[in-house]
Amino acid sequence: MNKVRITGLGLLAIGISLISLFEGDLAGIAAGLLTGLGIGLLVTGRLRFQK
């Protein structure tokens, strides 16, 4: 696994733990964003920026 996929796995774990630990709208939004970003990085395995 490369560094990007490991980072994605970490973000996914943090997002899932936020869902179960905290209540509220802001925590839900943050958990959703972290989970989505983690899944995206885990699946693609790379960061691509257009010049």
Secondary structure as UniProt FT lines:
FT   HELIX           3..21
FT   HELIX           25..44
//
